[in-house]
Amino acid sequence: MNNPVGWFDIYVDDLSRAQQFYESVLDVKLDDFSDPSDPQIQMKSFTSDMEKYGATGALVKMESIKAGQNSVVVYFSCGDCAIEESRVESAGGKVERPKFSIGEYGFISLVQDTEGNTIGLHSIS
C-alpha cells in the first residue's frame, strides 16, 4: 500500500454552504463532480494532481447520509495552518482548537465546518 488514504468524502447537508466554506478557508475552487445519471448524489471535488503526494476527495450531498458528528478527521495540508484557521469563523465555521504543536510532525488546527464536521489543518511550521 503506497498511500493509506486514496480518497475522502465529507458528507454535507447544504452543498452550496459547504462549498463556500471550503473555498473560503482553503482558498481553492471546487469542481462539479456529480454523476448526471444519479441525481440523488451531488458532489463537488477538490482539485488534485495525481502525480503528486496526497489524496483528494469531494463534498457529498446524499439524503441517506447526514453530515456532522462523525469520527473521521480529514487533515488538509497548509503552508501555515494559522492562515487557514484565521478564515474559519468568517466563513461560518468554528475553531475547536487553535494551532498547536504535534512535535516533530509540525502543527495542526482543529476546526468545524458549516455542516458540523471536524476537519484538521496541518502545516510543518
Secondary structure as GFF3:
##gff-version 3
##sequence-region A 1 125
A	DSSP	beta_strand	7	11	.	.	.	ID=ss1
A	DSSP	alpha_helix	15	26	.	.	.	ID=ss2
A	DSSP	beta_strand	31	32	.	.	.	ID=ss3
A	DSSP	beta_strand	41	45	.	.	.	ID=ss4
A	DSSP	beta_strand	56	62	.	.	.	ID=ss5
A	DSSP	beta_strand	74	77	.	.	.	ID=ss6
A	DSSP	alpha_helix	81	88	.	.	.	ID=ss7
A	DSSP	three_ten_helix	89	91	.	.	.	ID=ss8
A	DSSP	beta_strand	94	101	.	.	.	ID=ss9
A	DSSP	three_ten_helix	103	105	.	.	.	ID=ss10
A	DSSP	beta_strand	107	112	.	.	.	ID=ss11
A	DSSP	beta_strand	118	123	.	.	.	ID=ss12
###
